[in-house]
Amino acid sequence: MAIPKPIPLFPTYDKLKAFDWRDYPQLNEFFEHNPQWFREHWQWARDYLIFLGRNKSEHTFIRFRSDIEKFLLWSFLIHLCNRYDDGIASHPFSCRSGVLFPH
């Protein structure tokens, strides 16, 4: 079984301007199966990135896209850890086990 190719949260500026959920089914599925605020925050970030791409340089867009993507993924991870972590610190993938967040 092949490992699926990772999908970034945000495509390049030109693709982001013409973004259509049908072109990104894995991303759409991720947002469909998680709280609504995930998609809402993604849309706020998308709007901001489109503003940056229109009014700043391509380098600025790329830098901010990377930082915003890291921040959103971190926020999503923290939420999912708190949601699914049943408090068993000995579980190998527990947020409290130290695997995801070393002590």
N, C-alpha and C positions, 0 to 999 in steps of 0.2 A: 504494500500500500504506500503510495507516494505521500510525502508530507506536503500539505497545501501551502501555496505561496502566501506569505503574509500580505495583508492588504492595509495600506496606510489609512489613517482616518481622513486625511485630506489629500486629494490629488494635486497636480500642478495648477498654477493660477488659471491657465486657459481652460483646463478641464473643470476646474471648480466653478468658473463663471457659467458654464453650460451643464452643471451637475444635474444628473437624473438618477434617481434611486434604482431604476431598472438596469443601469450600467454597473451597479455595485451591489449585487444581491447579498454577498456575505456581510457587508456593512449594514445593509438594511435589516437583515436577519438578526444581527447583533442588537440593534436598537429595538427591534420588535419584541425581543425576549428579555428586555431589561426595563427598568423604570423609565417613565416618560421624560424625567429630567435629564437623562443621558442624551437623548435626541435634542432636547431643548438647548442644552449647553453646547452641543455640537453645532447647532444652527446659529447660535450667537457667535461662536468662534468662526464659523464659515463667513458670516456677514462681515466680521472684523477683518478677516484675511482678504476678502474681496476688496474691502476699502483700502487695505494696505497695498494690495497688488495694483490697484488703480492709481493711487496717490504717491506711492513710494517706489523704490527700486526693486528689481527682482531679487536681489540679494537680501533686502529687508524682508520681503515676503517669505523667502525660504527659511531665514533664521527664525522669524516669528512662527511660521508653520511648525517647525520642529519643536520649539519651546511650548507652544500651545498644545500640540499633540501629546507631548510628554506629560504636561500638567493634567490634561483630560484623562489620559490612560491611568495616571496615578490616582486621580479622584475616583475613577470607576473601580480600580482595584481595591482601594480602601473600602468603598461601599460594599463590594462583593465579599470581601473578607469579613466585614462586620455582619453581613447578612447570612453567610453560610458557616462561619466559624462557630461551632457549638461549644467552644470553651475547652476542648480536649487538646491541651498543649502538646501531648505526645504524638498526635497525628502528624505524619511527615509533611503535609501541606497546610497545616493550620497556620493562620497568620501569627499566632502566638508561639509557634514552634521554633521560630528563628530562621526558618528556611527562606521565607520571603523577606523578612525584616530581621537581620541578625541583631542579637542583643549586644 
